[in-house]
């Protein structure tokens, strides 16, 4: 394999990996947002529960 062919092969692999990393970054961002929303909901439910418990 010539140096040019090897360079083309490696460049193609690099670009493919970059695309995969970008997709994974987006997925991670979505999952972090989903996690934050769930934590917020849990805190909201907990605070409502504690508020109602104190009243009764």
mmCIF entry with sequence, helices, sheets and N, C-alpha, C, O atoms, coordinates in Angstrom:
data_MODEL
# 
_entry.id   MODEL 
# 
_entity.id                         1 
_entity.type                       polymer 
_entity.pdbx_number_of_molecules   1 
# 
_entity_poly.entity_id                      1 
_entity_poly.type                           'polypeptide(L)' 
_entity_poly.nstd_linkage                   no 
_entity_poly.nstd_monomer                   no 
_entity_poly.pdbx_seq_one_letter_code       
;(UNK)(UNK)(UNK)(UNK)(UNK)(UNK)(UNK)(UNK)(UNK)(UNK)(UNK)(UNK)(UNK)(UNK)(UNK)(UNK)
(UNK)(UNK)(UNK)(UNK)(UNK)(UNK)(UNK)(UNK)(UNK)(UNK)(UNK)(UNK)(UNK)(UNK)(UNK)(UNK)
(UNK)(UNK)(UNK)(UNK)(UNK)(UNK)(UNK)(UNK)(UNK)(UNK)(UNK)(UNK)(UNK)(UNK)(UNK)(UNK)
(UNK)(UNK)(UNK)(UNK)(UNK)(UNK)(UNK)(UNK)
;
_entity_poly.pdbx_seq_one_letter_code_can   XXXXXXXXXXXXXXXXXXXXXXXXXXXXXXXXXXXXXXXXXXXXXXXXXXXXXXXX 
_entity_poly.pdbx_strand_id                 A 
# 
loop_
_entity_poly_seq.entity_id 
_entity_poly_seq.num 
_entity_poly_seq.mon_id 
_entity_poly_seq.hetero 
1 1  UNK n 
1 2  UNK n 
1 3  UNK n 
1 4  UNK n 
1 5  UNK n 
1 6  UNK n 
1 7  UNK n 
1 8  UNK n 
1 9  UNK n 
1 10 UNK n 
1 11 UNK n 
1 12 UNK n 
1 13 UNK n 
1 14 UNK n 
1 15 UNK n 
1 16 UNK n 
1 17 UNK n 
1 18 UNK n 
1 19 UNK n 
1 20 UNK n 
1 21 UNK n 
1 22 UNK n 
1 23 UNK n 
1 24 UNK n 
1 25 UNK n 
1 26 UNK n 
1 27 UNK n 
1 28 UNK n 
1 29 UNK n 
1 30 UNK n 
1 31 UNK n 
1 32 UNK n 
1 33 UNK n 
1 34 UNK n 
1 35 UNK n 
1 36 UNK n 
1 37 UNK n 
1 38 UNK n 
1 39 UNK n 
1 40 UNK n 
1 41 UNK n 
1 42 UNK n 
1 43 UNK n 
1 44 UNK n 
1 45 UNK n 
1 46 UNK n 
1 47 UNK n 
1 48 UNK n 
1 49 UNK n 
1 50 UNK n 
1 51 UNK n 
1 52 UNK n 
1 53 UNK n 
1 54 UNK n 
1 55 UNK n 
1 56 UNK n 
# 
_struct_asym.id          A 
_struct_asym.entity_id   1 
# 
_struct_conf.conf_type_id            HELX_P 
_struct_conf.id                      HELX_P1 
_struct_conf.pdbx_PDB_helix_id       AA1 
_struct_conf.beg_label_comp_id       UNK 
_struct_conf.beg_label_asym_id       A 
_struct_conf.beg_label_seq_id        3 
_struct_conf.pdbx_beg_PDB_ins_code   ? 
_struct_conf.end_label_comp_id       UNK 
_struct_conf.end_label_asym_id       A 
_struct_conf.end_label_seq_id        55 
_struct_conf.pdbx_end_PDB_ins_code   ? 
_struct_conf.beg_auth_comp_id        UNK 
_struct_conf.beg_auth_asym_id        A 
_struct_conf.beg_auth_seq_id         3 
_struct_conf.end_auth_comp_id        UNK 
_struct_conf.end_auth_asym_id        A 
_struct_conf.end_auth_seq_id         55 
_struct_conf.pdbx_PDB_helix_class    1 
_struct_conf.details                 ? 
_struct_conf.pdbx_PDB_helix_length   53 
# 
_struct_conf_type.id          HELX_P 
_struct_conf_type.criteria    ? 
_struct_conf_type.reference   ? 
# 
loop_
_atom_site.group_PDB 
_atom_site.id 
_atom_site.type_symbol 
_atom_site.label_atom_id 
_atom_site.label_alt_id 
_atom_site.label_comp_id 
_atom_site.label_asym_id 
_atom_site.label_entity_id 
_atom_site.label_seq_id 
_atom_site.pdbx_PDB_ins_code 
_atom_site.Cartn_x 
_atom_site.Cartn_y 
_atom_site.Cartn_z 
_atom_site.occupancy 
_atom_site.B_iso_or_equiv 
_atom_site.pdbx_formal_charge 
_atom_site.auth_seq_id 
_atom_site.auth_comp_id 
_atom_site.auth_asym_id 
_atom_site.auth_atom_id 
_atom_site.pdbx_PDB_model_num 
ATOM 1   N N  . UNK A 1 1  ? 0.854   -1.184 0.000  1.00 0.00 ? 1  UNK A N  1 
ATOM 2   C CA . UNK A 1 1  ? 0.000   0.000  0.000  1.00 0.00 ? 1  UNK A CA 1 
ATOM 3   C C  . UNK A 1 1  ? 0.895   1.241  0.000  1.00 0.00 ? 1  UNK A C  1 
ATOM 4   O O  . UNK A 1 1  ? 1.825   1.357  0.798  1.00 0.00 ? 1  UNK A O  1 
ATOM 5   N N  . UNK A 1 2  ? 0.599   2.136  -0.889 1.00 0.00 ? 2  UNK A N  1 
ATOM 6   C CA . UNK A 1 2  ? 1.414   3.351  -0.981 1.00 0.00 ? 2  UNK A CA 1 
ATOM 7   C C  . UNK A 1 2  ? 1.098   4.294  0.183  1.00 0.00 ? 2  UNK A C  1 
ATOM 8   O O  . UNK A 1 2  ? 0.087   4.142  0.870  1.00 0.00 ? 2  UNK A O  1 
ATOM 9   N N  . UNK A 1 3  ? 1.966   5.251  0.382  1.00 0.00 ? 3  UNK A N  1 
ATOM 10  C CA . UNK A 1 3  ? 1.745   6.234  1.447  1.00 0.00 ? 3  UNK A CA 1 
ATOM 11  C C  . UNK A 1 3  ? 0.456   7.023  1.203  1.00 0.00 ? 3  UNK A C  1 
ATOM 12  O O  . UNK A 1 3  ? -0.268  7.349  2.144  1.00 0.00 ? 3  UNK A O  1 
ATOM 13  N N  . UNK A 1 4  ? 0.179   7.327  -0.063 1.00 0.00 ? 4  UNK A N  1 
ATOM 14  C CA . UNK A 1 4  ? -1.028  8.074  -0.407 1.00 0.00 ? 4  UNK A CA 1 
ATOM 15  C C  . UNK A 1 4  ? -2.270  7.265  -0.062 1.00 0.00 ? 4  UNK A C  1 
ATOM 16  O O  . UNK A 1 4  ? -3.223  7.798  0.507  1.00 0.00 ? 4  UNK A O  1 
ATOM 17  N N  . UNK A 1 5  ? -2.262  5.981  -0.404 1.00 0.00 ? 5  UNK A N  1 
ATOM 18  C CA . UNK A 1 5  ? -3.404  5.119  -0.086 1.00 0.00 ? 5  UNK A CA 1 
ATOM 19  C C  . UNK A 1 5  ? -3.597  4.998  1.425  1.00 0.00 ? 5  UNK A C  1 
ATOM 20  O O  . UNK A 1 5  ? -4.719  5.040  1.929  1.00 0.00 ? 5  UNK A O  1 
ATOM 21  N N  . UNK A 1 6  ? -2.496  4.850  2.124  1.00 0.00 ? 6  UNK A N  1 
ATOM 22  C CA . UNK A 1 6  ? -2.560  4.733  3.584  1.00 0.00 ? 6  UNK A CA 1 
ATOM 23  C C  . UNK A 1 6  ? -3.107  6.034  4.184  1.00 0.00 ? 6  UNK A C  1 
ATOM 24  O O  . UNK A 1 6  ? -3.931  6.002  5.097  1.00 0.00 ? 6  UNK A O  1 
ATOM 25  N N  . UNK A 1 7  ? -2.653  7.155  3.675  1.00 0.00 ? 7  UNK A N  1 
ATOM 26  C CA . UNK A 1 7  ? -3.116  8.453  4.155  1.00 0.00 ? 7  UNK A CA 1 
ATOM 27  C C  . UNK A 1 7  ? -4.609  8.624  3.908  1.00 0.00 ? 7  UNK A C  1 
ATOM 28  O O  . UNK A 1 7  ? -5.333  9.119  4.773  1.00 0.00 ? 7  UNK A O  1 
ATOM 29  N N  . UNK A 1 8  ? -5.068  8.216  2.732  1.00 0.00 ? 8  UNK A N  1 
ATOM 30  C CA . UNK A 1 8  ? -6.503  8.295  2.403  1.00 0.00 ? 8  UNK A CA 1 
ATOM 31  C C  . UNK A 1 8  ? -7.296  7.397  3.352  1.00 0.00 ? 8  UNK A C  1 
ATOM 32  O O  . UNK A 1 8  ? -8.338  7.805  3.865  1.00 0.00 ? 8  UNK A O  1 
ATOM 33  N N  . UNK A 1 9  ? -6.812  6.191  3.585  1.00 0.00 ? 9  UNK A N  1 
ATOM 34  C CA . UNK A 1 9  ? -7.490  5.246  4.470  1.00 0.00 ? 9  UNK A CA 1 
ATOM 35  C C  . UNK A 1 9  ? -7.593  5.811  5.893  1.00 0.00 ? 9  UNK A C  1 
ATOM 36  O O  . UNK A 1 9  ? -8.656  5.774  6.513  1.00 0.00 ? 9  UNK A O  1 
ATOM 37  N N  . UNK A 1 10 ? -6.491  6.324  6.385  1.00 0.00 ? 10 UNK A N  1 
ATOM 38  C CA . UNK A 1 10 ? -6.482  6.866  7.750  1.00 0.00 ? 10 UNK A CA 1 
ATOM 39  C C  . UNK A 1 10 ? -7.354  8.114  7.870  1.00 0.00 ? 10 UNK A C  1 
ATOM 40  O O  . UNK A 1 10 ? -8.034  8.304  8.878  1.00 0.00 ? 10 UNK A O  1 
ATOM 41  N N  . UNK A 1 11 ? -7.334  8.953  6.856  1.00 0.00 ? 11 UNK A N  1 
ATOM 42  C CA . UNK A 1 11 ? -8.164  10.156 6.861  1.00 0.00 ? 11 UNK A CA 1 
ATOM 43  C C  . UNK A 1 11 ? -9.641  9.789  6.862  1.00 0.00 ? 11 UNK A C  1 
ATOM 44  O O  . UNK A 1 11 ? -10.441 10.411 7.561  1.00 0.00 ? 11 UNK A O  1 
ATOM 45  N N  . UNK A 1 12 ? -10.000 8.781  6.078  1.00 0.00 ? 12 UNK A N  1 
ATOM 46  C CA . UNK A 1 12 ? -11.386 8.313  6.034  1.00 0.00 ? 12 UNK A CA 1 
ATOM 47  C C  . UNK A 1 12 ? -11.800 7.773  7.400  1.00 0.00 ? 12 UNK A C  1 
ATOM 48  O O  . UNK A 1 12 ? -12.889 8.082  7.884  1.00 0.00 ? 12 UNK A O  1 
ATOM 49  N N  . UNK A 1 13 ? -10.936 6.967  8.023  1.00 0.00 ? 13 UNK A N  1 
ATOM 50  C CA . UNK A 1 13 ? -11.234 6.438  9.360  1.00 0.00 ? 13 UNK A CA 1 
ATOM 51  C C  . UNK A 1 13 ? -11.392 7.573  10.369 1.00 0.00 ? 13 UNK A C  1 
ATOM 52  O O  . UNK A 1 13 ? -12.291 7.551  11.209 1.00 0.00 ? 13 UNK A O  1 
ATOM 53  N N  . UNK A 1 14 ? -10.510 8.562  10.275 1.00 0.00 ? 14 UNK A N  1 
ATOM 54  C CA . UNK A 1 14 ? -10.557 9.709  11.188 1.00 0.00 ? 14 UNK A CA 1 
ATOM 55  C C  . UNK A 1 14 ? -11.881 10.446 11.051 1.00 0.00 ? 14 UNK A C  1 
ATOM 56  O O  . UNK A 1 14 ? -12.510 10.786 12.053 1.00 0.00 ? 14 UNK A O  1 
ATOM 57  N N  . UNK A 1 15 ? -12.306 10.696 9.823  1.00 0.00 ? 15 UNK A N  1 
ATOM 58  C CA . UNK A 1 15 ? -13.566 11.409 9.589  1.00 0.00 ? 15 UNK A CA 1 
ATOM 59  C C  . UNK A 1 15 ? -14.757 10.608 10.111 1.00 0.00 ? 15 UNK A C  1 
ATOM 60  O O  . UNK A 1 15 ? -15.683 11.176 10.690 1.00 0.00 ? 15 UNK A O  1 
ATOM 61  N N  . UNK A 1 16 ? -14.735 9.285  9.906  1.00 0.00 ? 16 UNK A N  1 
ATOM 62  C CA . UNK A 1 16 ? -15.818 8.426  10.378 1.00 0.00 ? 16 UNK A CA 1 
ATOM 63  C C  . UNK A 1 16 ? -15.882 8.469  11.913 1.00 0.00 ? 16 UNK A C  1 
ATOM 64  O O  . UNK A 1 16 ? -16.964 8.583  12.488 1.00 0.00 ? 16 UNK A O  1 
ATOM 65  N N  . UNK A 1 17 ? -14.739 8.378  12.558 1.00 0.00 ? 17 UNK A N  1 
ATOM 66  C CA . UNK A 1 17 ? -14.696 8.435  14.017 1.00 0.00 ? 17 UNK A CA 1 
ATOM 67  C C  . UNK A 1 17 ? -15.174 9.793  14.537 1.00 0.00 ? 17 UNK A C  1 
ATOM 68  O O  . UNK A 1 17 ? -15.869 9.862  15.551 1.00 0.00 ? 17 UNK A O  1 
ATOM 69  N N  . UNK A 1 18 ? -14.809 10.852 13.855 1.00 0.00 ? 18 UNK A N  1 
ATOM 70  C CA . UNK A 1 18 ? -15.263 12.185 14.254 1.00 0.00 ? 18 UNK A CA 1 
ATOM 71  C C  . UNK A 1 18 ? -16.781 12.271 14.193 1.00 0.00 ? 18 UNK A C  1 
ATOM 72  O O  . UNK A 1 18 ? -17.407 12.836 15.090 1.00 0.00 ? 18 UNK A O  1 
ATOM 73  N N  . UNK A 1 19 ? -17.380 11.712 13.139 1.00 0.00 ? 19 UNK A N  1 
ATOM 74  C CA . UNK A 1 19 ? -18.842 11.703 13.011 1.00 0.00 ? 19 UNK A CA 1 
ATOM 75  C C  . UNK A 1 19 ? -19.477 10.905 14.144 1.00 0.00 ? 19 UNK A C  1 
ATOM 76  O O  . UNK A 1 19 ? -20.478 11.326 14.725 1.00 0.00 ? 19 UNK A O  1 
ATOM 77  N N  . UNK A 1 20 ? -18.886 9.746  14.456 1.00 0.00 ? 20 UNK A N  1 
ATOM 78  C CA . UNK A 1 20 ? -19.406 8.913  15.541 1.00 0.00 ? 20 UNK A CA 1 
ATOM 79  C C  . UNK A 1 20 ? -19.320 9.647  16.879 1.00 0.00 ? 20 UNK A C  1 
ATOM 80  O O  . UNK A 1 20 ? -20.252 9.599  17.682 1.00 0.00 ? 20 UNK A O  1 
ATOM 81  N N  . UNK A 1 21 ? -18.211 10.316 17.106 1.00 0.00 ? 21 UNK A N  1 
ATOM 82  C CA . UNK A 1 21 ? -18.028 11.076 18.350 1.00 0.00 ? 21 UNK A CA 1 
ATOM 83  C C  . UNK A 1 21 ? -19.066 12.195 18.438 1.00 0.00 ? 21 UNK A C  1 
ATOM 84  O O  . UNK A 1 21 ? -19.630 12.440 19.504 1.00 0.00 ? 21 UNK A O  1 
ATOM 85  N N  . UNK A 1 22 ? -19.313 12.865 17.329 1.00 0.00 ? 22 UNK A N  1 
ATOM 86  C CA . UNK A 1 22 ? -20.319 13.935 17.319 1.00 0.00 ? 22 UNK A CA 1 
ATOM 87  C C  . UNK A 1 22 ? -21.698 13.392 17.661 1.00 0.00 ? 22 UNK A C  1 
ATOM 88  O O  . UNK A 1 22 ? -22.444 14.012 18.419 1.00 0.00 ? 22 UNK A O  1 
ATOM 89  N N  . UNK A 1 23 ? -22.036 12.234 17.103 1.00 0.00 ? 23 UNK A N  1 
ATOM 90  C CA . UNK A 1 23 ? -23.325 11.609 17.402 1.00 0.00 ? 23 UNK A CA 1 
ATOM 91  C C  . UNK A 1 23 ? -23.405 11.220 18.877 1.00 0.00 ? 23 UNK A C  1 
ATOM 92  O O  . UNK A 1 23 ? -24.440 11.407 19.517 1.00 0.00 ? 23 UNK A O  1 
ATOM 93  N N  . UNK A 1 24 ? -22.320 10.684 19.409 1.00 0.00 ? 24 UNK A N  1 
ATOM 94  C CA . UNK A 1 24 ? -22.295 10.289 20.813 1.00 0.00 ? 24 UNK A CA 1 
ATOM 95  C C  . UNK A 1 24 ? -22.383 11.501 21.733 1.00 0.00 ? 24 UNK A C  1 
ATOM 96  O O  . UNK A 1 24 ? -23.052 11.450 22.765 1.00 0.00 ? 24 UNK A O  1 
ATOM 97  N N  . UNK A 1 25 ? -21.714 12.591 21.365 1.00 0.00 ? 25 UNK A N  1 
ATOM 98  C CA . UNK A 1 25 ? -21.808 13.829 22.148 1.00 0.00 ? 25 UNK A CA 1 
ATOM 99  C C  . UNK A 1 25 ? -23.250 14.311 22.224 1.00 0.00 ? 25 UNK A C  1 
ATOM 100 O O  . UNK A 1 25 ? -23.715 14.740 23.280 1.00 0.00 ? 25 UNK A O  1 
ATOM 101 N N  . UNK A 1 26 ? -23.952 14.239 21.103 1.00 0.00 ? 26 UNK A N  1 
ATOM 102 C CA . UNK A 1 26 ? -25.358 14.651 21.061 1.00 0.00 ? 26 UNK A CA 1 
ATOM 103 C C  . UNK A 1 26 ? -26.205 13.738 21.943 1.00 0.00 ? 26 UNK A C  1 
ATOM 104 O O  . UNK A 1 26 ? -27.069 14.209 22.683 1.00 0.00 ? 26 UNK A O  1 
ATOM 105 N N  . UNK A 1 27 ? -25.958 12.445 21.863 1.00 0.00 ? 27 UNK A N  1 
ATOM 106 C CA . UNK A 1 27 ? -26.691 11.486 22.687 1.00 0.00 ? 27 UNK A CA 1 
ATOM 107 C C  . UNK A 1 27 ? -26.426 11.734 24.176 1.00 0.00 ? 27 UNK A C  1 
ATOM 108 O O  . UNK A 1 27 ? -27.350 11.700 24.989 1.00 0.00 ? 27 UNK A O  1 
ATOM 109 N N  . UNK A 1 28 ? -25.176 11.981 24.522 1.00 0.00 ? 28 UNK A N  1 
ATOM 110 C CA . UNK A 1 28 ? -24.826 12.264 25.921 1.00 0.00 ? 28 UNK A CA 1 
ATOM 111 C C  . UNK A 1 28 ? -25.547 13.522 26.398 1.00 0.00 ? 28 UNK A C  1 
ATOM 112 O O  . UNK A 1 28 ? -26.080 13.547 27.507 1.00 0.00 ? 28 UNK A O  1 
ATOM 113 N N  . UNK A 1 29 ? -25.567 14.555 25.577 1.00 0.00 ? 29 UNK A N  1 
ATOM 114 C CA . UNK A 1 29 ? -26.250 15.801 25.945 1.00 0.00 ? 29 UNK A CA 1 
ATOM 115 C C  . UNK A 1 29 ? -27.739 15.546 26.180 1.00 0.00 ? 29 UNK A C  1 
ATOM 116 O O  . UNK A 1 29 ? -28.315 16.073 27.131 1.00 0.00 ? 29 UNK A O  1 
ATOM 117 N N  . UNK A 1 30 ? -28.360 14.744 25.322 1.00 0.00 ? 30 UNK A N  1 
ATOM 118 C CA . UNK A 1 30 ? -29.783 14.421 25.483 1.00 0.00 ? 30 UNK A CA 1 
ATOM 119 C C  . UNK A 1 30 ? -30.016 13.647 26.771 1.00 0.00 ? 30 UNK A C  1 
ATOM 120 O O  . UNK A 1 30 ? -30.972 13.923 27.496 1.00 0.00 ? 30 UNK A O  1 
ATOM 121 N N  . UNK A 1 31 ? -29.147 12.676 27.063 1.00 0.00 ? 31 UNK A N  1 
ATOM 122 C CA . UNK A 1 31 ? -29.298 11.854 28.263 1.00 0.00 ? 31 UNK A CA 1 
ATOM 123 C C  . UNK A 1 31 ? -29.090 12.696 29.521 1.00 0.00 ? 31 UNK A C  1 
ATOM 124 O O  . UNK A 1 31 ? -29.791 12.509 30.516 1.00 0.00 ? 31 UNK A O  1 
ATOM 125 N N  . UNK A 1 32 ? -28.127 13.626 29.482 1.00 0.00 ? 32 UNK A N  1 
ATOM 126 C CA . UNK A 1 32 ? -27.900 14.509 30.635 1.00 0.00 ? 32 UNK A CA 1 
ATOM 127 C C  . UNK A 1 32 ? -29.120 15.389 30.876 1.00 0.00 ? 32 UNK A C  1 
ATOM 128 O O  . UNK A 1 32 ? -29.508 15.617 32.022 1.00 0.00 ? 32 UNK A O  1 
ATOM 129 N N  . UNK A 1 33 ? -29.722 15.881 29.806 1.00 0.00 ? 33 UNK A N  1 
ATOM 130 C CA . UNK A 1 33 ? -30.921 16.707 29.932 1.00 0.00 ? 33 UNK A CA 1 
ATOM 131 C C  . UNK A 1 33 ? -32.065 15.882 30.511 1.00 0.00 ? 33 UNK A C  1 
ATOM 132 O O  . UNK A 1 33 ? -32.786 16.348 31.393 1.00 0.00 ? 33 UNK A O  1 
ATOM 133 N N  . UNK A 1 34 ? -32.228 14.666 30.018 1.00 0.00 ? 34 UNK A N  1 
ATOM 134 C CA . UNK A 1 34 ? -33.270 13.769 30.530 1.00 0.00 ? 34 UNK A CA 1 
ATOM 135 C C  . UNK A 1 34 ? -33.047 13.499 32.023 1.00 0.00 ? 34 UNK A C  1 
ATOM 136 O O  . UNK A 1 34 ? -33.994 13.503 32.810 1.00 0.00 ? 34 UNK A O  1 
ATOM 137 N N  . UNK A 1 35 ? -31.805 13.267 32.397 1.00 0.00 ? 35 UNK A N  1 
ATOM 138 C CA . UNK A 1 35 ? -31.450 13.024 33.796 1.00 0.00 ? 35 UNK A CA 1 
ATOM 139 C C  . UNK A 1 35 ? -31.802 14.234 34.664 1.00 0.00 ? 35 UNK A C  1 
ATOM 140 O O  . UNK A 1 35 ? -32.399 14.084 35.730 1.00 0.00 ? 35 UNK A O  1 
ATOM 141 N N  . UNK A 1 36 ? -31.433 15.427 34.208 1.00 0.00 ? 36 UNK A N  1 
ATOM 142 C CA . UNK A 1 36 ? -31.732 16.653 34.970 1.00 0.00 ? 36 UNK A CA 1 
ATOM 143 C C  . UNK A 1 36 ? -33.234 16.849 35.146 1.00 0.00 ? 36 UNK A C  1 
ATOM 144 O O  . UNK A 1 36 ? -33.689 17.272 36.209 1.00 0.00 ? 36 UNK A O  1 
ATOM 145 N N  . UNK A 1 37 ? -33.998 16.543 34.105 1.00 0.00 ? 37 UNK A N  1 
ATOM 146 C CA . UNK A 1 37 ? -35.455 16.674 34.196 1.00 0.00 ? 37 UNK A CA 1 
ATOM 147 C C  . UNK A 1 37 ? -36.022 15.715 35.237 1.00 0.00 ? 37 UNK A C  1 
ATOM 148 O O  . UNK A 1 37 ? -36.912 16.085 36.003 1.00 0.00 ? 37 UNK A O  1 
ATOM 149 N N  . UNK A 1 38 ? -35.518 14.498 35.269 1.00 0.00 ? 38 UNK A N  1 
ATOM 150 C CA . UNK A 1 38 ? -35.994 13.508 36.235 1.00 0.00 ? 38 UNK A CA 1 
ATOM 151 C C  . UNK A 1 38 ? -35.621 13.929 37.650 1.00 0.00 ? 38 UNK A C  1 
ATOM 152 O O  . UNK A 1 38 ? -36.439 13.826 38.564 1.00 0.00 ? 38 UNK A O  1 
ATOM 153 N N  . UNK A 1 39 ? -34.390 14.404 37.837 1.00 0.00 ? 39 UNK A N  1 
ATOM 154 C CA . UNK A 1 39 ? -33.963 14.872 39.165 1.00 0.00 ? 39 UNK A CA 1 
ATOM 155 C C  . UNK A 1 39 ? -34.855 16.026 39.619 1.00 0.00 ? 39 UNK A C  1 
ATOM 156 O O  . UNK A 1 39 ? -35.252 16.083 40.782 1.00 0.00 ? 39 UNK A O  1 
ATOM 157 N N  . UNK A 1 40 ? -35.167 16.939 38.711 1.00 0.00 ? 40 UNK A N  1 
ATOM 158 C CA . UNK A 1 40 ? -36.037 18.062 39.042 1.00 0.00 ? 40 UNK A CA 1 
ATOM 159 C C  . UNK A 1 40 ? -37.416 17.562 39.468 1.00 0.00 ? 40 UNK A C  1 
ATOM 160 O O  . UNK A 1 40 ? -37.975 18.044 40.453 1.00 0.00 ? 40 UNK A O  1 
ATOM 161 N N  . UNK A 1 41 ? -37.965 16.595 38.727 1.00 0.00 ? 41 UNK A N  1 
ATOM 162 C CA . UNK A 1 41 ? -39.280 16.035 39.062 1.00 0.00 ? 41 UNK A CA 1 
ATOM 163 C C  . UNK A 1 41 ? -39.256 15.364 40.433 1.00 0.00 ? 41 UNK A C  1 
ATOM 164 O O  . UNK A 1 41 ? -40.194 15.506 41.217 1.00 0.00 ? 41 UNK A O  1 
ATOM 165 N N  . UNK A 1 42 ? -38.185 14.639 40.714 1.00 0.00 ? 42 UNK A N  1 
ATOM 166 C CA . UNK A 1 42 ? -38.059 13.976 42.018 1.00 0.00 ? 42 UNK A CA 1 
ATOM 167 C C  . UNK A 1 42 ? -38.022 15.016 43.133 1.00 0.00 ? 42 UNK A C  1 
ATOM 168 O O  . UNK A 1 42 ? -38.705 14.862 44.145 1.00 0.00 ? 42 UNK A O  1 
ATOM 169 N N  . UNK A 1 43 ? -37.233 16.070 42.954 1.00 0.00 ? 43 UNK A N  1 
ATOM 170 C CA . UNK A 1 43 ? -37.146 17.118 43.979 1.00 0.00 ? 43 UNK A CA 1 
ATOM 171 C C  . UNK A 1 43 ? -38.499 17.788 44.185 1.00 0.00 ? 43 UNK A C  1 
ATOM 172 O O  . UNK A 1 43 ? -38.886 18.093 45.313 1.00 0.00 ? 43 UNK A O  1 
ATOM 173 N N  . UNK A 1 44 ? -39.208 18.011 43.091 1.00 0.00 ? 44 UNK A N  1 
ATOM 174 C CA . UNK A 1 44 ? -40.526 18.642 43.167 1.00 0.00 ? 44 UNK A CA 1 
ATOM 175 C C  . UNK A 1 44 ? -41.490 17.749 43.948 1.00 0.00 ? 44 UNK A C  1 
ATOM 176 O O  . UNK A 1 44 ? -42.215 18.232 44.818 1.00 0.00 ? 44 UNK A O  1 
ATOM 177 N N  . UNK A 1 45 ? -41.500 16.464 43.647 1.00 0.00 ? 45 UNK A N  1 
ATOM 178 C CA . UNK A 1 45 ? -42.378 15.525 44.341 1.00 0.00 ? 45 UNK A CA 1 
ATOM 179 C C  . UNK A 1 45 ? -41.984 15.449 45.815 1.00 0.00 ? 45 UNK A C  1 
ATOM 180 O O  . UNK A 1 45 ? -42.849 15.461 46.691 1.00 0.00 ? 45 UNK A O  1 
ATOM 181 N N  . UNK A 1 46 ? -40.684 15.370 46.088 1.00 0.00 ? 46 UNK A N  1 
ATOM 182 C CA . UNK A 1 46 ? -40.213 15.303 47.480 1.00 0.00 ? 46 UNK A CA 1 
ATOM 183 C C  . UNK A 1 46 ? -40.625 16.537 48.259 1.00 0.00 ? 46 UNK A C  1 
ATOM 184 O O  . UNK A 1 46 ? -41.080 16.419 49.397 1.00 0.00 ? 46 UNK A O  1 
ATOM 185 N N  . UNK A 1 47 ? -40.477 17.718 47.675 1.00 0.00 ? 47 UNK A N  1 
ATOM 186 C CA . UNK A 1 47 ? -40.818 18.944 48.400 1.00 0.00 ? 47 UNK A CA 1 
ATOM 187 C C  . UNK A 1 47 ? -42.324 19.028 48.621 1.00 0.00 ? 47 UNK A C  1 
ATOM 188 O O  . UNK A 1 47 ? -42.766 19.479 49.678 1.00 0.00 ? 47 UNK A O  1 
ATOM 189 N N  . UNK A 1 48 ? -43.115 18.601 47.644 1.00 0.00 ? 48 UNK A N  1 
ATOM 190 C CA . UNK A 1 48 ? -44.572 18.577 47.810 1.00 0.00 ? 48 UNK A CA 1 
ATOM 191 C C  . UNK A 1 48 ? -44.964 17.591 48.897 1.00 0.00 ? 48 UNK A C  1 
ATOM 192 O O  . UNK A 1 48 ? -45.843 17.870 49.712 1.00 0.00 ? 48 UNK A O  1 
ATOM 193 N N  . UNK A 1 49 ? -44.312 16.445 48.905 1.00 0.00 ? 49 UNK A N  1 
ATOM 194 C CA . UNK A 1 49 ? -44.609 15.427 49.915 1.00 0.00 ? 49 UNK A CA 1 
ATOM 195 C C  . UNK A 1 49 ? -44.299 15.957 51.312 1.00 0.00 ? 49 UNK A C  1 
ATOM 196 O O  . UNK A 1 49 ? -45.093 15.801 52.239 1.00 0.00 ? 49 UNK A O  1 
ATOM 197 N N  . UNK A 1 50 ? -43.126 16.588 51.446 1.00 0.00 ? 50 UNK A N  1 
ATOM 198 C CA . UNK A 1 50 ? -42.740 17.121 52.757 1.00 0.00 ? 50 UNK A CA 1 
ATOM 199 C C  . UNK A 1 50 ? -43.668 18.250 53.192 1.00 0.00 ? 50 UNK A C  1 
ATOM 200 O O  . UNK A 1 50 ? -44.022 18.345 54.367 1.00 0.00 ? 50 UNK A O  1 
ATOM 201 N N  . UNK A 1 51 ? -44.059 19.099 52.258 1.00 0.00 ? 51 UNK A N  1 
ATOM 202 C CA . UNK A 1 51 ? -44.974 20.184 52.568 1.00 0.00 ? 51 UNK A CA 1 
ATOM 203 C C  . UNK A 1 51 ? -46.327 19.643 53.056 1.00 0.00 ? 51 UNK A C  1 
ATOM 204 O O  . UNK A 1 51 ? -46.880 20.125 54.044 1.00 0.00 ? 51 UNK A O  1 
ATOM 205 N N  . UNK A 1 52 ? -46.840 18.650 52.356 1.00 0.00 ? 52 UNK A N  1 
ATOM 206 C CA . UNK A 1 52 ? -48.122 18.055 52.733 1.00 0.00 ? 52 UNK A CA 1 
ATOM 207 C C  . UNK A 1 52 ? -48.018 17.312 54.056 1.00 0.00 ? 52 UNK A C  1 
ATOM 208 O O  . UNK A 1 52 ? -48.969 17.302 54.837 1.00 0.00 ? 52 UNK A O  1 
ATOM 209 N N  . UNK A 1 53 ? -46.901 16.707 54.308 1.00 0.00 ? 53 UNK A N  1 
ATOM 210 C CA . UNK A 1 53 ? -46.702 15.951 55.543 1.00 0.00 ? 53 UNK A CA 1 
ATOM 211 C C  . UNK A 1 53 ? -46.693 16.897 56.744 1.00 0.00 ? 53 UNK A C  1 
ATOM 212 O O  . UNK A 1 53 ? -47.230 16.570 57.802 1.00 0.00 ? 53 UNK A O  1 
ATOM 213 N N  . UNK A 1 54 ? -46.080 18.072 56.575 1.00 0.00 ? 54 UNK A N  1 
ATOM 214 C CA . UNK A 1 54 ? -45.993 19.045 57.665 1.00 0.00 ? 54 UNK A CA 1 
ATOM 215 C C  . UNK A 1 54 ? -47.364 19.639 57.982 1.00 0.00 ? 54 UNK A C  1 
ATOM 216 O O  . UNK A 1 54 ? -47.650 19.954 59.138 1.00 0.00 ? 54 UNK A O  1 
ATOM 217 N N  . UNK A 1 55 ? -48.209 19.793 56.971 1.00 0.00 ? 55 UNK A N  1 
ATOM 218 C CA . UNK A 1 55 ? -49.527 20.378 57.152 1.00 0.00 ? 55 UNK A CA 1 
ATOM 219 C C  . UNK A 1 55 ? -50.415 19.422 57.945 1.00 0.00 ? 55 UNK A C  1 
ATOM 220 O O  . UNK A 1 55 ? -51.180 19.858 58.805 1.00 0.00 ? 55 UNK A O  1 
ATOM 221 N N  . UNK A 1 56 ? -50.321 18.133 57.664 1.00 0.00 ? 56 UNK A N  1 
ATOM 222 C CA . UNK A 1 56 ? -51.215 17.144 58.294 1.00 0.00 ? 56 UNK A CA 1 
ATOM 223 C C  . UNK A 1 56 ? -50.700 16.729 59.607 1.00 0.00 ? 56 UNK A C  1 
ATOM 224 O O  . UNK A 1 56 ? -51.319 15.905 60.280 1.00 0.00 ? 56 UNK A O  1 
# 
